[in-house]
Amino acid sequence: LEVERATKEDYDEVLASLPRFWGARDVAGLHHPMFIAEFGDTALIIRDRQRGVAAYLFGFVVAAKARGYVHLVAVREDHRGLGLGRSLYAAFERLALTTGCREIKAITTPANAGSIAFHEALGMQAVEIEDYAGIGHPRVVLTRPLANQA
Ligand SMILES: CC(C)(COP(=O)(O)OP(=O)(O)OC[C@H]1O[C@@H](n2cnc3c(N)ncnc32)[C@H](O)[C@@H]1OP(=O)(O)O)[C@@H](O)C(=O)NCCC(=O)NCCS
């Protein structure tokens, strides 16, 4: 299963099937079209055998900070635990390295234990920061330097 650049059609498919990736969570608003229209170079997908989207990662590069930022990563429920999330991150890191990035970053909510465990399995450091997303809205900030690995 190869990592490919996400198309607008892939984006439309993801938006039409969010519960298969996120369950009951309301995450439609996080899927802003700019991740395809503006940051499409770092929007990645893995297709299943029927050419449907099995997993995706929407990210971007913050050039001034030499940072690759992963905004969303999700694997369809029937494709979890197979290394797809890890493969998407590896492909994103390769892209980030080619544009001069020295670290990768993502954030998640303290309640998302699966996401924290996943990112820690990828070697990222997790630090909870109070009020990160507004007063009373902590986030777990996940980072890893890129220079000495990948
Ligand atoms: C988090 C998520 C992206 C992981 O994708 P995945 O393809 O199942 O993960 P992988 O198979 O690539 O796993 C990579 C590593 O993370 C670990 N891992 C993945 N999910 C885990 C979980 N829920 N709990 C503990 N460890 C987990 C795996 O054990 C594996 O470790 P290993 O390589 O050392 O054995 C997926 O569960 C998902 O889409 N969740 C819902 C959406 C979400 O919450 N996204 C993150 C929001 S920031």
The ligand as a Gaussian input file, in Angstrom:
#p B3LYP/6-31G(d) Opt

LIG

0 1
 C       -4.054000       7.068000      15.902000
 C       -4.152000       6.337000      14.543000
 C       -3.880000       7.362000      13.439000
 C       -3.095000       5.214000      14.489000
 O       -3.064000       4.664000      13.183000
 P       -2.612000       3.131000      12.927000
 O       -2.400000       2.964000      11.467000
 O       -3.571000       2.199000      13.580000
 O       -1.210000       3.065000      13.690000
 P        0.035000       2.128000      13.280000
 O       -0.499000       0.756000      12.981000
 O        0.854000       2.784000      12.236000
 O        0.814000       2.074000      14.675000
 C        2.091000       2.646000      14.861000
 C        2.484000       2.422000      16.306000
 O        1.564000       3.123000      17.169000
 C        1.006000       2.218000      18.123000
 N       -0.413000       2.562000      18.286000
 C       -1.290000       2.906000      17.313000
 N       -2.510000       3.131000      17.829000
 C       -2.398000       2.881000      19.167000
 C       -3.337000       2.921000      20.239000
 N       -4.629000       3.261000      20.040000
 N       -2.893000       2.614000      21.463000
 C       -1.595000       2.275000      21.686000
 N       -0.645000       2.220000      20.693000
 C       -1.072000       2.532000      19.446000
 C        1.114000       0.858000      17.466000
 O        1.141000      -0.147000      18.459000
 C        2.412000       0.965000      16.717000
 O        3.502000       0.745000      17.582000
 P        4.701000      -0.242000      17.150000
 O        5.042000       0.125000      15.719000
 O        5.762000       0.099000      18.124000
 O        4.133000      -1.606000      17.246000
 C       -5.542000       5.676000      14.360000
 O       -5.847000       4.899000      15.497000
 C       -6.688000       6.654000      14.147000
 O       -6.973000       7.032000      13.019000
 N       -7.389000       7.096000      15.222000
 C       -8.552000       7.975000      15.089000
 C       -8.163000       9.331000      14.626000
 C       -7.221000      10.030000      15.591000
 O       -7.457000      10.082000      16.786000
 N       -6.121000      10.579000      15.026000
 C       -5.113000      11.291000      15.782000
 C       -5.615000      12.643000      16.103000
 S       -4.307000      13.776000      16.416000

